């Protein structure tokens, strides 16, 4: 079962990604199918600068709310940046790698969540 903390974190992260014009933002509730995290957030950017800007914005906004990442990987190459906040895991891809790794298919047992559902 998802916690209020993870819901709040997912809401903040999704808003930060949208602020930087993330493409094809998906929020997956994986709490019933994995112990890894409550949510996966997947988004794409059209180039390295945008992908890094999206990650910077997420880190800033979650940091302001008191959340720090356990780990961030892939920032330099910026073709797939993984941000691990324990309760939520954020994947920011360039478009080519998003298609290649197709996390939505791999995690299709998770429930797709609309951003508005995180408000509840």
Secondary structure, 3 states (H helix, E strand, C coil): CCCHHHHHHHHHHHHHHHHCCCEEEEEEECCCCCCCCCEEEEEEECCHHHHHHHHHHHHHHHHHCCCCCCEEECCCCCCEEEEECCCEEEEEEEHHHHHHHCHHHHCCCCEEECHHHHHC
